[in-house]
Amino acid sequence: MRLGFGLGYLRASDGRLGTTETISGAGVGMDFALGAAVARNLLIFGNLTMTSATDPTRTYAGTSQTLTSSELSLWGIGPGVAYYLERLNLYFSGTVSLSNVSLSDTSMNSTGGGDLTDFGFGAGLMVGKEWWVSSNWGLGAAALARFASMAMKDYDARMTATGISLLFSATFN
């Protein structure tokens, strides 16, 4: 089991009506993986991951606007594989996922917002370094890069999203 939490940056854009709309900003990144070793240093796992942007900036037709009390999120769930370089306590992992993008209104009394996209294809690559603090627990840091492409929910267009996260990690082995 590996848990990761840290800082993230998310950028999502679509090309509807011939003009590109982009929503981007900084927020948090989270990653959860649960799996098993299939060979020495090789693991397969199920993965749930999220990168968000709080109060993101929307740019459309050359005009930028901050979406206050909003959160843009890229979610993904799917299988992955990791390979550990045992002597260095360094690992590399890759995932494929069903992904979607949502925009939520985070103001106190609002239920606004929702999914901007249908579920589509996503992928992620991670590199991490761990230090063993007990016989079963490792603590470390990781960098995660994600990409996803999904059909827009209300428009005949596709949205692409990229996210980068720097995570603190805890692994139970």
N, C-alpha and C positions, 0 to 999 in steps of 0.2 A: 504494500500500500504506500502510495506517495501522495502527499498533500503539498500544494504550493499556493502561496499568496503573496502579492506584491503590487507594484505599480505597473500600469498599462497605458498604451496609447492605441486608439482605434480610429480608422479612417474608412468610411463607407461612401461609395459614389454610384450614381446611376446616370444613364444617358437618355432619359425620357424626353420626348418632344424635341430632340435634337440639341438640347442644352444640358450640360452636365451639372448635376446637383451633388454637392459633397457635404457630408456631416462628419466632423472630426473633433477629437479632443483627448485629454488625459483622464485617467481614472484608475481603476483597479484591474488586476488580472488574477484569476483563480484557476487551479487545475487539480483534478482528482483522478488518480489512476489506481486500479485494483487488478492484480493479475498474478501470474505464476511463472517460474522459470521452466523453460522447455529444454534447455541445455545450459551448460556452464556459461554464465555471463549473458545469456540471451533470455529475454522475458517477453511474454505477450500479455496484454492487459486491455481492459475496458477503460475508456476515458470520458470524463465530463469536464468541459472547459468553458470559461467565459472571460471575455475582455470587455471592459466598459469605458465609457467617456461620460463624465459628469459635466453638466452645463456645456454641451458641445457647441461648436460654431458651425452654422449652416451657411454655405456659399452657393448662390444660385444666380445666374445671369450677371456675374460680376459684383453682386452685393453680398456682404457678409452680415450675419446676425447671430448673436449668442442666444441659444435656446435655454433660458434660465429655468430652473426647477425641472430639468429634463435629464434623462439618462439614456444614452445609446448603448446597446449591448449586442455583442456577437456571441452566440451560444453554439456549442458543438458537442455531439455525443457519438462515440464510435470506437473501433478497435485500434490498437497500436502495438508497436514492437519497440523494445529498447535493448541496447547493447552496452554492457559495462566494460570499461578498461580497468580491470581489477587493481592493478598495481598503482594506478593514478586516482582511483575512486572517481572516475570521470565517466559520464554516460551520454549516449546519443539516443534520441527516440524520435519516432515518426508516427503520426496518426492520420487516419482518414475519418471523416465524420459527416453526419447529417448536421447541417448548420442553418441558423437563421438569424436575422437582425431584427431587433425590436427597439422602439423608442417609447419610453415611459415618462409620464408626467409625475414628478416626485413631490409636488406641493402637498401640503397637509390634507386637504379635503378633496383631492381629485382622484378619479379612477380613469383618467384619460390615457391615451396612448395605446400601444399594442404592437403586434407584429407588422413590420414593414415588408417582409418577404415571406414566401413559402420556404419550406425546407429545401436546401440544395447541397451541393458538394462542397466540402471543406477539407483542408489538410493543415497539419501542423508539424513543425520541426522544433526539437528542444535539445539543448546541450546543458549539462549540469555537472557540478562538482560537489561531492559530499565528504564529510568528515564523520567517522564513526564515533559516537559518544557513549555507546554501550554495545553489548554483543548483538542487539537487535535494532537499534535506532541509529540513523544517520541524519545529520543536519547539514544543509548546504544552500547553494544558490543555483539558479538556473535562468537561462534566457530562452524565451518561447516566441516563435514567429508563426503566425497563422494567416491563412488565406481562404476565402470562401467566395463562391459565386452562386447566386440564387435569383429566382424569378421574383419580381415585385408582386405584391399582393393585389394592388389596385390599379396597376398600369401594365401595359405591354412593354416591359423593359426588364433588364437584368440589373441587379445590384452586385457590385464586387466590394468586398471588405478585407482589409488587412489590419492585423493587430500585432503589437509587439509588447511583451511583458518581461519584466525582470522580477523574479520570484525568489522568496525564501522558501526552502523546502524541508520537509521532514519525511523520512522514509522508514517504514517498519518492514523488516525482513525476517 
